[in-house]
Protein backbone atom coordinates (compact mmCIF):
# COMPACT_ATOMS: atom_id res chain seq x y z
CA UNK A 1 0.00 0.00 0.00
CA UNK A 2 1.36 3.43 -0.96
CA UNK A 3 1.72 6.55 1.14
CA UNK A 4 -1.49 8.10 -0.25
CA UNK A 5 -3.51 5.07 0.80
CA UNK A 6 -1.82 4.77 4.21
CA UNK A 7 -2.30 8.45 5.00
CA UNK A 8 -5.88 8.40 3.75
CA UNK A 9 -6.73 5.40 5.93
CA UNK A 10 -5.25 7.11 8.98
CA UNK A 11 -7.15 10.33 8.32
CA UNK A 12 -10.39 8.37 7.94
CA UNK A 13 -9.75 6.34 11.09
CA UNK A 14 -8.99 9.43 13.18
CA UNK A 15 -11.99 11.27 11.72
CA UNK A 16 -14.28 8.40 12.69
CA UNK A 17 -12.82 8.15 16.19
CA UNK A 18 -13.46 11.88 16.61
CA UNK A 19 -17.07 11.28 15.56
CA UNK A 20 -16.91 13.51 12.48
CA UNK A 21 -18.60 12.89 9.16
CA UNK A 22 -16.77 13.50 5.91
CA UNK A 23 -18.97 16.52 5.37
CA UNK A 24 -18.06 18.00 8.77
CA UNK A 25 -14.33 17.52 8.30
CA UNK A 26 -14.44 18.77 4.72
CA UNK A 27 -16.21 21.93 5.85
CA UNK A 28 -13.70 22.50 8.66
CA UNK A 29 -10.82 22.09 6.20
CA UNK A 30 -12.51 24.09 3.44
CA UNK A 31 -12.50 21.34 0.81
CA UNK A 32 -15.35 19.47 -0.81
CA UNK A 33 -16.56 16.18 0.69
CA UNK A 34 -15.70 14.56 -2.65
CA UNK A 35 -12.08 15.77 -2.36
CA UNK A 36 -11.89 14.43 1.20
CA UNK A 37 -13.31 11.12 0.07
CA UNK A 38 -10.59 10.92 -2.59
CA UNK A 39 -7.94 11.65 0.04
CA UNK A 40 -9.31 8.98 2.39
CA UNK A 41 -9.30 6.28 -0.28
CA UNK A 42 -5.90 7.26 -1.60
CA UNK A 43 -6.95 8.63 -4.98
CA UNK A 44 -6.06 12.25 -4.19
CA UNK A 45 -2.96 13.51 -2.45
CA UNK A 46 -3.38 16.54 -0.30
CA UNK A 47 -1.40 19.76 -0.30
CA UNK A 48 0.71 20.76 2.69
CA UNK A 49 -1.85 23.47 3.46
CA UNK A 50 -4.71 20.97 3.49
CA UNK A 51 -2.67 18.59 5.61
CA UNK A 52 -2.09 21.39 8.17
CA UNK A 53 -5.83 22.09 8.26
CA UNK A 54 -6.69 18.40 8.69
CA UNK A 55 -4.22 18.05 11.57
CA UNK A 56 -5.85 21.03 13.30
CA UNK A 57 -9.43 19.96 12.57
CA UNK A 58 -8.79 16.42 13.85
CA UNK A 59 -6.90 17.67 16.89
CA UNK A 60 -4.04 15.31 16.06
CA UNK A 61 -0.38 15.64 15.14
CA UNK A 62 1.95 14.65 12.34
CA UNK A 63 3.53 11.90 14.38
CA UNK A 64 0.20 10.11 14.65
CA UNK A 65 -0.46 10.45 10.93
CA UNK A 66 2.99 9.34 9.81
CA UNK A 67 3.87 6.83 12.52
CA UNK A 68 5.33 3.50 11.56
CA UNK A 69 4.00 1.55 14.52
CA UNK A 70 2.95 -1.19 12.12
CA UNK A 71 6.63 -2.18 11.86
CA UNK A 72 6.60 -3.58 15.41
CA UNK A 73 6.18 -7.28 16.02
CA UNK A 74 2.78 -8.72 16.81
CA UNK A 75 3.85 -9.44 20.39
CA UNK A 76 5.16 -5.87 20.89
CA UNK A 77 1.91 -4.42 19.58
CA UNK A 78 -0.22 -6.59 21.88
CA UNK A 79 1.90 -5.63 24.87
CA UNK A 80 1.46 -1.93 24.07
CA UNK A 81 -2.27 -2.35 23.51
CA UNK A 82 -2.64 -3.95 26.95
CA UNK A 83 -0.65 -1.09 28.50
CA UNK A 84 -2.87 1.47 26.75
CA UNK A 85 -6.02 -0.29 27.94
CA UNK A 86 -4.78 -0.11 31.53
CA UNK A 87 -4.19 3.63 31.15
CA UNK A 88 -7.46 4.52 29.43
CA UNK A 89 -9.59 2.33 31.69
CA UNK A 90 -9.31 5.11 34.29
CA UNK A 91 -11.13 7.59 32.03
CA UNK A 92 -14.71 6.93 30.88
CA UNK A 93 -14.53 9.30 27.91
CA UNK A 94 -11.32 7.73 26.60
CA UNK A 95 -12.75 4.25 27.13
CA UNK A 96 -15.82 5.19 25.09
CA UNK A 97 -13.67 6.69 22.32
CA UNK A 98 -11.55 3.54 22.10
CA UNK A 99 -14.69 1.41 22.06
CA UNK A 100 -16.07 3.39 19.13
CA UNK A 101 -12.77 3.13 17.30
CA UNK A 102 -12.51 -0.63 17.81
CA UNK A 103 -16.11 -1.09 16.81
CA UNK A 104 -15.46 0.86 13.58
CA UNK A 105 -12.56 -1.47 12.77
CA UNK A 106 -14.78 -4.52 13.10
CA UNK A 107 -17.60 -3.00 11.03
CA UNK A 108 -15.32 -1.92 8.13
C-alpha distances in whole Angstrom, upper triangle without the diagonal:
4,7,8,6,7,10,11,10,13,15,16,16,19,20,21,22,24,26,25,24,22,26,27,24,24,28,28,25,27,25,25,23,22,20,19,17,15,14,13,11,9,12,14,14,17,20,21,24,22,20,23,24,21,22,26,25,23,25,23,22,19,19,18,15,14,15,13,15,13,14,17,19,19,23,22,20,23,26,24,24,27,29,27,29,32,32,31,33,36,35,35,33,30,30,30,27,25,27,25,22,22,23,21,18,20,21,17
4,6,5,6,9,10,11,12,14,16,17,19,20,21,23,24,26,25,24,22,25,26,23,23,26,26,23,25,23,23,22,20,18,17,17,14,12,12,11,8,11,12,11,14,17,18,21,19,17,20,22,20,20,24,24,22,24,21,20,17,18,17,14,12,14,13,16,14,15,19,21,22,25,24,22,25,27,26,25,29,30,28,30,33,33,32,34,37,36,36,33,31,31,31,28,26,28,27,23,24,25,22,20,23,23,20
4,5,5,6,8,10,11,12,14,15,16,18,20,21,22,24,23,23,20,23,24,21,21,24,23,21,23,21,21,21,20,17,16,16,14,11,11,11,8,11,11,9,11,14,14,17,16,14,17,19,16,17,20,21,19,21,18,17,14,14,14,11,9,12,11,14,13,15,18,21,22,25,24,21,25,27,24,24,28,29,27,29,32,31,30,33,35,33,34,31,29,30,30,26,25,27,25,22,23,25,22,20,23,24,20
4,6,5,6,9,10,11,12,14,15,16,18,20,21,22,21,20,17,20,21,18,17,21,21,18,20,17,18,17,16,13,12,12,10,7,8,8,5,7,7,6,9,12,13,16,14,12,16,17,15,16,19,19,18,20,18,17,15,16,15,11,11,14,14,17,16,18,21,24,24,28,26,24,27,29,26,26,30,30,28,30,33,32,30,33,36,34,34,31,29,30,29,26,25,27,25,21,23,24,21,20,23,23,19
4,6,5,6,9,10,10,12,14,15,16,18,20,21,20,19,17,20,21,18,18,22,22,19,21,19,19,17,16,14,13,12,10,8,7,6,4,8,9,9,12,15,16,19,16,14,18,19,16,17,20,20,18,21,18,18,16,17,15,12,12,14,14,16,14,17,20,22,22,25,24,22,24,27,25,24,28,29,26,28,31,30,29,32,34,32,32,30,27,28,27,24,23,24,22,19,20,21,18,16,19,19,16
4,5,5,6,9,10,11,12,14,15,17,18,20,19,19,17,21,21,18,19,22,22,20,22,20,21,19,18,16,14,14,13,10,9,9,8,11,12,11,13,16,16,19,16,14,17,18,15,15,19,19,17,19,16,15,13,14,12,9,9,10,10,12,11,13,16,19,19,22,21,18,21,23,21,21,24,25,23,25,28,27,26,29,31,29,30,27,24,25,25,22,20,22,21,17,18,20,17,15,18,19,16
4,5,5,6,9,10,11,12,14,15,16,18,17,17,15,19,19,15,16,19,18,16,19,17,18,17,17,14,12,12,12,8,8,9,8,11,11,9,10,13,13,15,13,10,13,14,11,12,15,16,14,16,13,13,10,12,10,7,7,10,11,13,13,15,18,21,21,24,23,20,23,25,22,21,25,25,23,25,28,27,25,28,30,28,29,26,23,25,24,21,20,22,20,17,19,21,17,16,20,20,17
4,5,5,6,9,10,10,12,14,15,17,15,15,12,15,16,13,13,17,17,15,17,15,15,14,13,11,9,9,8,5,4,6,5,9,9,9,9,13,14,16,13,11,14,14,11,13,16,15,13,16,14,15,13,15,13,9,11,13,15,16,15,18,21,23,23,26,25,22,24,27,24,23,26,27,24,26,29,28,26,29,31,29,29,26,23,25,24,20,20,21,19,16,18,19,16,15,18,18,15
4,5,5,6,9,10,11,12,14,15,15,14,13,17,17,14,15,19,19,17,20,18,18,15,15,14,11,10,11,9,6,7,8,11,12,12,13,17,17,19,16,14,17,17,13,14,17,16,14,16,14,15,14,15,12,9,11,13,13,14,13,16,19,21,20,23,22,19,21,24,21,20,23,24,22,23,26,25,24,26,28,27,26,24,21,22,21,18,17,18,16,13,15,16,12,11,15,15,11
4,5,5,6,8,10,10,12,14,14,15,14,17,17,14,15,19,18,16,19,18,19,17,17,16,13,13,13,10,8,10,11,14,14,13,13,16,16,18,15,12,15,15,11,11,15,14,11,13,11,12,11,11,8,6,9,10,11,12,12,15,17,20,19,22,20,17,19,22,19,18,21,22,19,20,24,22,21,24,26,24,24,21,19,20,19,16,15,17,15,12,14,16,13,12,16,16,14
4,6,5,6,9,10,11,12,11,12,10,14,13,10,12,15,14,12,16,14,15,13,15,13,9,10,11,8,6,10,10,13,13,12,11,14,14,15,12,10,12,12,8,9,12,11,8,11,10,11,11,12,10,7,10,12,15,15,16,19,21,23,23,26,24,21,23,25,22,20,24,24,21,22,26,24,22,25,27,24,24,21,19,21,20,16,16,18,16,13,15,17,14,14,17,17,15
4,6,5,6,9,10,11,9,9,8,12,12,10,12,15,15,14,16,15,15,12,13,13,9,9,11,9,6,9,11,13,13,14,14,17,17,18,15,13,15,14,11,12,14,13,10,13,12,14,15,16,13,11,14,15,17,17,17,20,22,24,23,26,25,21,23,25,23,21,24,25,21,22,26,24,22,25,27,24,23,20,19,20,18,15,15,16,13,11,14,14,11,11,15,14,11
4,5,5,6,9,10,10,11,11,15,15,12,15,18,17,17,20,18,19,16,17,17,13,13,14,12,9,11,13,16,17,17,17,19,20,20,17,15,17,16,13,13,15,14,10,13,12,14,14,15,11,10,13,14,15,15,15,18,20,22,20,23,22,18,19,22,19,17,20,21,18,18,22,21,19,21,23,21,20,18,16,16,15,12,12,13,11,8,10,11,8,8,12,12,10
4,5,5,6,9,9,11,11,15,13,11,14,16,15,15,18,18,18,16,18,17,13,14,16,13,11,14,15,18,18,17,16,19,18,19,16,13,15,14,10,10,12,11,7,9,8,11,12,13,9,9,12,13,16,15,16,20,20,23,22,24,22,19,20,22,19,17,20,20,17,18,21,19,17,20,22,19,19,16,14,15,14,11,11,13,11,8,12,13,11,11,15,15,14
4,6,5,6,5,7,8,11,10,7,11,13,12,12,15,15,15,13,15,15,11,12,14,12,10,13,15,18,17,17,16,18,18,18,15,13,15,13,9,10,12,9,6,10,10,13,14,16,13,12,15,16,19,19,19,23,24,26,25,27,26,22,24,26,23,20,23,24,20,21,24,22,19,22,24,21,20,17,15,17,15,12,13,15,12,10,13,14,11,13,16,15,14
4,5,5,6,7,9,12,11,10,13,15,15,16,18,18,17,14,17,17,13,13,16,15,11,14,17,19,19,20,19,22,22,22,18,17,18,17,13,14,15,13,10,13,13,16,17,18,15,14,18,18,20,20,20,23,24,26,25,27,25,22,23,25,22,19,22,23,19,19,23,22,18,20,22,20,18,15,14,15,13,10,11,12,8,7,11,11,8,10,13,12,11
4,5,8,10,12,15,13,12,16,18,16,17,20,20,21,18,20,20,16,16,19,17,14,17,19,22,22,22,21,23,23,23,20,18,19,17,14,14,15,13,9,11,11,15,17,17,13,14,17,17,19,18,19,22,23,24,23,25,23,20,20,22,19,17,19,20,16,16,19,18,15,17,19,16,15,12,11,12,10,6,8,9,6,5,9,10,8,10,13,13,13
4,6,9,11,13,11,10,14,15,13,15,18,18,19,17,20,19,16,17,19,17,15,18,20,23,22,22,20,22,22,21,18,17,17,15,12,12,12,10,7,9,10,14,16,17,14,14,18,19,21,20,21,25,25,27,26,28,26,23,23,25,22,19,22,22,18,18,21,19,16,18,19,16,15,12,11,13,11,8,10,12,9,9,13,13,12,14,17,16,16
4,7,10,12,10,10,13,14,14,16,18,18,18,16,19,19,16,16,19,18,15,18,21,23,23,23,22,24,24,23,20,19,20,17,14,15,15,12,10,12,14,17,20,21,17,17,21,22,24,23,24,28,28,30,28,30,29,25,25,27,24,22,24,24,21,20,23,22,18,20,21,18,16,13,13,14,11,9,12,12,9,9,13,12,11,14,16,15,15
4,7,8,6,6,10,11,10,12,15,15,15,12,15,16,12,13,17,15,13,17,19,21,20,20,19,21,21,20,17,17,17,15,12,14,13,10,9,12,13,17,19,21,18,17,21,22,24,24,25,28,29,31,30,32,31,27,28,30,27,24,27,27,23,23,26,25,21,23,25,21,20,16,16,18,15,12,15,16,12,12,16,15,13,16,18,17,16
4,5,5,6,8,10,11,12,14,13,12,9,12,14,11,11,14,14,12,15,18,19,18,19,18,21,22,21,17,17,19,16,13,15,16,12,11,15,16,19,21,23,20,18,22,24,26,26,26,30,31,33,31,34,32,29,30,32,29,27,29,30,26,26,29,28,25,26,28,25,23,20,20,21,18,15,17,18,14,14,17,16,13,16,18,16,15
4,5,5,6,8,10,10,12,10,9,6,9,10,7,7,11,11,9,12,15,15,15,16,15,18,19,18,14,15,17,14,12,14,15,12,12,15,16,19,20,22,19,17,21,23,25,25,25,29,30,33,32,34,33,29,31,33,30,28,31,31,28,28,31,30,27,29,31,27,26,23,22,24,21,18,20,20,17,16,19,18,15,17,20,17,16
4,6,5,6,9,10,10,9,8,5,9,10,8,9,13,13,13,15,17,18,17,18,17,19,20,19,15,16,18,15,13,16,16,12,13,17,18,21,22,25,22,20,24,26,28,29,29,32,34,36,35,38,36,33,34,36,33,31,34,34,31,31,34,32,29,31,33,29,28,24,24,26,23,20,22,23,19,19,22,21,18,20,23,20,19
4,5,5,6,9,10,10,10,8,12,13,10,12,15,15,14,17,19,20,19,19,17,19,20,18,15,16,16,13,11,14,13,10,11,14,16,19,21,23,21,19,23,25,28,28,29,32,33,36,35,37,35,32,33,35,32,30,32,33,29,29,32,30,27,29,30,26,25,21,22,24,21,18,21,22,18,18,21,21,18,21,23,21,20
4,5,5,6,8,9,9,8,11,11,8,10,13,12,12,15,17,18,16,16,14,16,16,15,11,12,13,10,8,11,10,7,8,11,13,16,17,20,18,16,19,22,24,25,26,29,31,33,32,35,33,30,31,33,30,28,31,31,27,28,31,29,26,28,29,26,25,21,21,23,21,18,20,21,18,17,21,21,18,20,23,21,19
4,5,5,6,5,6,5,9,8,6,9,11,11,11,14,16,16,14,15,12,14,15,14,10,12,13,10,9,12,12,9,11,14,16,18,19,22,20,17,20,23,26,27,27,31,32,35,35,37,35,32,34,36,32,31,34,34,30,31,34,32,29,32,33,30,29,25,25,27,25,21,23,25,21,20,23,23,20,22,25,23,21
4,5,5,6,7,8,11,11,10,13,15,14,15,18,19,19,17,18,15,16,17,15,12,14,14,11,11,14,13,10,12,15,17,19,21,24,22,20,23,26,29,30,31,34,36,38,38,40,38,35,36,38,35,33,36,36,32,33,36,33,31,33,34,30,29,25,26,28,26,23,25,26,23,22,26,25,22,25,27,25,24
4,6,8,10,11,14,13,11,14,16,15,16,19,20,21,18,18,15,15,16,13,10,12,12,8,8,11,9,6,9,12,14,16,18,21,20,18,21,24,27,28,29,32,34,37,36,38,36,33,35,36,33,31,34,33,30,31,33,31,28,31,31,28,27,23,23,26,24,21,23,25,22,21,25,25,22,24,27,26,24
4,6,9,10,13,11,9,13,14,12,14,17,17,18,15,14,11,12,12,9,7,9,9,5,6,9,9,7,10,12,14,15,16,19,18,16,19,22,25,27,28,30,32,35,35,38,35,32,34,36,32,31,34,34,30,32,34,32,29,32,33,30,29,25,25,28,26,22,24,26,23,22,26,26,23,25,28,26,24
4,7,9,12,10,10,13,15,14,15,18,19,18,15,15,12,12,14,11,8,11,12,8,10,13,12,10,13,16,18,19,19,23,22,20,22,25,28,30,31,34,36,39,39,41,39,36,38,39,36,35,38,37,34,35,38,35,33,36,36,33,32,29,28,31,29,26,28,29,26,25,29,29,26,27,30,29,27
4,7,8,6,7,10,11,11,13,15,16,15,12,13,10,11,13,11,8,11,13,10,10,14,14,12,14,17,18,20,20,23,22,19,22,25,27,29,30,32,35,37,37,40,38,35,37,39,36,34,38,38,34,35,38,36,34,36,37,34,33,30,29,31,29,26,28,29,26,25,28,28,24,26,29,27,25
4,5,5,6,9,10,11,13,15,15,14,12,14,12,14,16,15,12,14,16,13,13,17,17,15,16,20,21,22,22,25,24,21,23,27,29,31,30,33,36,38,38,41,39,36,38,40,37,35,38,39,35,36,39,37,35,37,38,35,34,30,30,32,30,26,28,29,26,25,28,27,24,25,28,25,23
4,5,5,6,9,10,10,12,14,13,12,14,13,16,18,17,13,15,17,14,13,17,17,14,15,19,20,22,22,25,23,20,23,25,28,29,29,32,34,36,35,38,37,34,35,37,35,33,36,36,33,34,37,35,32,35,36,33,32,28,28,29,27,24,25,26,22,21,24,24,20,22,24,22,20
4,5,5,6,9,10,11,12,11,10,13,13,15,18,18,14,16,19,17,15,19,20,17,18,22,22,24,23,26,24,21,23,26,28,29,29,31,34,36,36,39,38,34,36,38,36,34,37,38,35,35,39,37,35,37,39,36,34,31,30,32,29,26,27,28,24,23,26,25,21,22,25,22,20
4,5,5,6,9,10,11,9,7,9,9,12,15,14,11,13,16,14,13,16,18,16,17,20,20,21,20,23,22,18,20,24,25,27,27,30,32,35,34,38,36,33,35,37,35,33,37,37,34,35,38,37,34,37,38,35,34,31,30,32,30,26,27,28,25,23,26,26,22,23,26,24,21
4,5,5,6,9,10,10,8,10,9,12,14,14,10,11,14,12,10,13,15,13,13,17,17,18,18,20,19,16,18,21,23,24,24,27,29,32,32,34,33,30,32,34,31,30,33,33,30,31,34,33,30,33,34,32,31,27,26,28,26,23,24,25,21,20,22,22,19,20,23,21,18
4,5,5,6,9,8,8,11,11,15,17,17,14,14,17,16,13,16,18,16,15,19,19,20,20,22,20,17,19,22,23,24,24,27,29,31,31,34,33,29,31,34,31,29,33,33,30,31,34,33,31,33,35,32,31,28,27,28,26,23,23,24,21,19,21,21,17,18,20,18,15
4,5,5,6,5,5,8,9,13,16,16,13,14,17,16,14,17,19,18,17,21,20,21,20,22,20,17,18,21,23,24,23,26,29,31,31,34,33,30,32,34,32,30,34,35,32,33,36,35,33,35,37,35,34,31,29,31,29,25,26,27,24,21,24,23,20,20,22,21,17
4,6,5,6,5,6,7,10,13,14,10,10,14,13,11,14,16,15,15,18,17,17,16,18,17,13,15,18,19,21,21,23,26,29,28,32,30,27,29,32,29,28,32,32,29,30,34,32,30,33,35,32,32,29,27,28,27,24,24,25,22,20,22,23,19,19,22,21,17
4,6,8,8,9,10,14,15,16,13,12,15,15,12,14,17,15,14,17,16,17,16,18,16,12,14,17,18,19,19,22,24,26,26,29,28,25,27,29,27,25,29,29,26,27,31,30,27,30,32,30,29,26,24,25,24,21,21,22,19,16,18,19,15,15,18,17,14
4,6,8,10,12,16,18,19,16,15,19,18,15,17,20,19,17,21,19,20,19,20,18,15,16,18,19,20,19,22,24,26,26,29,28,25,27,30,28,26,30,31,28,29,33,32,30,32,35,32,32,29,27,28,26,23,23,23,21,18,20,20,16,16,18,17,13
4,6,7,10,13,16,17,15,14,18,18,15,17,20,19,18,21,19,20,18,19,18,14,15,17,18,20,18,21,24,26,26,29,28,25,28,30,28,27,31,32,29,30,34,33,31,34,36,34,34,31,29,30,29,25,25,26,23,21,22,23,19,18,21,20,16
4,7,10,13,16,18,15,15,19,19,17,19,22,21,20,24,22,22,20,22,21,17,18,21,21,23,22,24,27,29,30,33,32,29,32,34,32,31,35,35,33,34,38,37,35,37,39,37,37,34,32,33,32,28,28,29,26,24,25,26,22,21,24,22,19
4,6,10,13,14,12,12,16,16,14,17,20,19,19,22,21,20,19,21,20,16,17,20,21,24,23,25,28,31,31,34,33,30,33,35,33,32,35,36,33,34,38,36,35,37,39,37,37,33,32,33,32,28,28,30,27,24,26,27,23,23,26,24,21
4,7,10,12,10,10,13,14,13,15,18,18,18,20,19,18,16,18,18,14,14,18,19,22,22,23,26,29,30,33,31,29,32,34,31,30,34,34,32,34,37,35,33,37,38,36,36,33,31,33,32,28,28,30,27,24,26,28,24,23,27,26,22
4,7,8,6,6,10,10,10,12,15,15,15,18,16,16,14,17,17,13,14,18,20,22,23,24,27,30,31,34,32,29,32,34,31,30,34,34,31,33,36,34,32,36,37,34,35,31,29,31,30,27,27,29,27,24,27,28,24,24,27,27,24
4,5,5,6,9,10,11,12,14,15,16,18,17,16,14,17,18,15,15,19,21,24,25,26,29,32,33,36,34,31,34,36,33,33,36,36,33,35,38,35,34,37,38,36,36,33,31,33,33,29,29,32,29,27,29,31,27,27,31,30,27
4,5,5,6,9,10,11,12,14,15,16,15,14,11,15,16,13,14,17,20,23,24,25,28,32,33,35,33,30,33,34,31,31,35,34,31,34,36,34,32,36,37,34,35,32,30,32,32,28,29,31,29,27,29,31,28,28,31,31,28
4,5,5,6,9,10,11,12,14,15,15,14,13,17,18,15,16,20,23,25,27,28,31,34,35,37,35,32,35,36,33,33,36,35,32,34,37,34,33,36,37,34,35,31,30,32,32,28,29,32,29,27,30,31,28,29,32,32,29
4,5,5,6,9,10,10,12,14,14,14,13,16,16,14,15,19,22,24,25,27,30,33,33,36,33,31,33,35,31,31,34,34,30,32,35,33,31,34,35,32,32,29,27,30,29,25,26,29,26,24,27,28,25,26,29,28,26
4,5,5,6,9,10,10,12,11,10,9,13,13,10,12,15,18,20,22,24,26,29,30,32,30,27,30,31,28,28,31,30,27,29,32,30,28,32,32,30,30,27,25,28,27,23,24,27,24,22,25,26,23,23,27,27,24
4,6,5,6,9,10,11,10,9,9,13,13,11,13,16,20,22,23,25,27,31,32,34,31,29,31,32,28,28,32,30,27,30,32,29,28,31,32,29,30,26,25,28,27,23,25,27,25,23,26,28,25,26,29,29,27
4,5,5,6,8,10,10,11,12,15,15,13,16,19,22,24,25,28,29,33,33,35,33,30,32,33,30,29,32,31,28,30,32,29,28,31,31,28,29,25,24,27,26,22,24,26,24,22,26,27,24,25,28,28,26
4,5,5,6,8,8,9,10,13,12,10,13,16,19,21,22,25,27,30,30,32,30,27,29,30,27,26,29,28,25,27,29,27,25,28,29,26,26,23,21,24,23,19,21,23,21,19,22,23,20,21,25,24,22
4,6,5,6,5,6,7,10,10,8,11,14,17,19,21,23,24,28,28,30,27,25,27,28,24,24,27,26,23,25,27,24,23,26,27,24,25,21,20,22,22,18,19,22,20,18,21,23,21,21,25,25,23
4,5,5,7,8,10,13,13,12,15,17,21,22,24,26,28,31,31,33,30,27,29,30,26,26,29,27,24,26,28,25,23,26,27,24,24,21,20,23,22,19,20,23,21,20,23,25,22,23,27,27,25
4,6,8,10,13,15,14,13,17,19,22,23,25,27,29,32,31,33,31,28,30,31,27,26,29,28,24,26,28,25,23,26,26,23,23,19,19,22,20,17,19,21,19,18,21,22,20,22,25,24,23
4,5,9,11,13,11,11,14,16,19,20,21,24,25,28,28,30,27,24,26,27,23,22,25,24,21,22,25,22,20,23,23,20,20,17,16,18,17,14,16,18,16,14,18,19,17,18,22,22,20
4,7,10,12,11,11,15,16,19,20,22,25,25,28,28,29,27,24,26,26,22,22,24,23,19,21,23,20,18,21,22,19,19,16,15,18,17,14,16,19,17,16,19,21,19,20,24,24,23
4,7,8,7,8,11,12,16,16,18,21,22,25,25,26,24,21,23,23,20,19,22,21,18,20,22,19,18,21,22,19,20,17,15,18,18,14,15,19,17,15,18,20,19,19,23,23,22
4,5,6,7,9,10,14,15,17,19,20,24,25,26,23,21,23,24,20,20,23,21,18,21,23,20,19,23,24,22,23,20,18,21,21,18,18,21,20,18,20,23,21,21,25,26,24
4,5,5,6,8,12,13,16,17,19,23,24,25,22,20,23,24,20,21,24,23,20,23,25,23,22,26,26,25,26,23,21,23,24,20,20,23,22,19,22,24,22,22,25,26,24
4,5,5,5,9,10,13,15,16,19,21,22,19,17,20,20,17,18,21,20,17,21,23,20,20,24,25,23,25,23,20,22,23,20,19,22,22,19,21,24,22,21,25,26,24
4,6,5,9,9,12,14,15,18,19,21,18,15,18,19,15,15,19,18,15,18,20,18,18,21,22,21,22,20,17,19,20,16,15,19,18,15,17,20,18,17,21,22,21
4,6,9,11,12,15,16,20,20,22,20,17,20,21,18,18,22,21,18,21,24,22,21,24,26,24,25,22,19,21,22,18,17,20,19,16,18,20,18,17,21,22,20
4,7,9,11,12,15,18,19,22,19,17,20,21,18,19,22,22,20,22,25,23,23,26,28,26,28,25,22,24,25,21,20,23,22,19,20,23,21,19,23,24,22
4,6,8,9,11,15,16,18,15,13,17,18,15,16,19,18,17,20,22,21,20,24,25,25,26,24,21,22,23,20,18,22,21,18,19,22,20,18,22,24,22
4,5,6,8,12,14,16,13,12,15,17,14,15,19,19,17,20,23,22,22,25,27,27,28,26,23,24,25,22,20,23,23,19,19,23,21,19,22,24,22
4,5,6,9,11,12,10,8,12,13,10,12,15,15,14,17,19,19,19,22,24,24,25,24,20,21,23,20,17,20,21,17,17,20,19,17,20,22,21
4,5,8,9,12,10,8,12,14,12,13,16,17,16,18,21,21,21,24,26,26,27,26,22,22,24,21,18,20,21,17,16,20,19,16,18,21,19
4,7,9,12,10,9,13,14,13,15,18,18,18,21,23,23,23,26,28,29,30,29,25,25,27,24,22,24,24,21,20,23,22,19,22,24,22
4,7,8,6,6,10,11,10,12,15,15,16,18,20,20,21,24,26,27,28,28,24,24,26,24,21,23,24,21,19,23,23,19,22,25,23
4,5,5,6,9,10,11,12,14,16,17,18,20,21,22,24,27,28,29,29,25,25,27,25,22,23,25,22,20,23,23,20,21,25,24
4,6,5,6,9,10,11,12,14,15,17,19,20,21,22,25,26,27,27,24,23,25,23,20,21,23,20,17,20,21,17,18,22,21
4,5,5,6,9,10,11,12,14,15,17,19,20,21,24,25,27,27,24,23,25,24,20,22,24,21,19,22,23,20,21,24,24
4,6,5,6,9,10,11,12,14,16,17,18,20,23,24,26,26,22,21,24,23,19,21,23,20,19,22,23,20,21,25,24
4,5,5,6,9,10,10,12,14,15,16,18,21,22,23,23,19,19,21,19,16,18,20,17,15,19,19,16,18,21,21
4,5,5,6,9,10,10,12,14,15,16,19,21,22,22,19,17,20,19,15,17,19,17,14,18,19,16,17,21,21
4,5,5,6,9,10,11,13,15,16,18,20,22,22,19,18,21,20,17,18,21,19,17,20,22,19,20,24,24
4,5,5,6,9,10,11,12,14,16,18,20,20,16,16,19,18,14,17,19,17,15,19,20,18,20,23,23
4,5,5,6,9,10,10,12,15,16,17,17,14,13,16,15,11,13,16,13,12,15,17,15,16,20,20
4,5,5,6,9,10,11,13,15,17,18,15,13,16,16,13,14,17,16,14,17,19,17,18,22,23
4,5,5,6,9,10,12,14,16,17,14,13,17,16,13,16,19,17,16,19,21,20,21,24,25
4,5,5,6,8,11,12,14,14,11,10,14,13,10,13,15,14,13,17,18,17,19,22,23
4,5,5,6,9,10,12,13,10,8,12,12,9,11,14,13,12,15,17,17,18,21,22
4,6,5,7,10,12,14,11,10,14,14,12,14,17,17,16,19,21,20,21,24,26
4,6,6,8,11,12,9,9,13,13,12,14,17,16,16,19,21,21,22,25,26
4,5,5,8,9,6,6,9,10,8,11,13,13,14,16,18,18,20,22,24
4,5,7,9,8,6,10,11,10,11,14,15,14,17,19,20,20,23,25
4,7,9,8,8,11,13,12,14,17,17,18,20,22,23,24,26,28
4,6,5,6,9,10,11,12,14,15,16,18,20,21,23,24,26
4,6,5,6,9,10,10,12,14,15,16,18,20,21,22,24
4,5,5,6,9,10,11,12,14,15,17,19,20,21,23
4,5,5,6,8,10,10,12,14,15,17,19,20,21
4,5,5,6,9,10,11,12,14,15,17,18,20
4,5,5,6,9,10,10,12,14,15,16,18
4,5,5,6,9,10,11,13,15,15,17
4,5,5,6,8,10,11,13,14,15
4,5,5,6,9,10,11,12,14
4,6,5,6,9,10,10,12
4,5,5,6,9,10,11
4,5,5,7,9,10
4,5,5,6,9
4,5,5,6
4,6,5
4,6
4
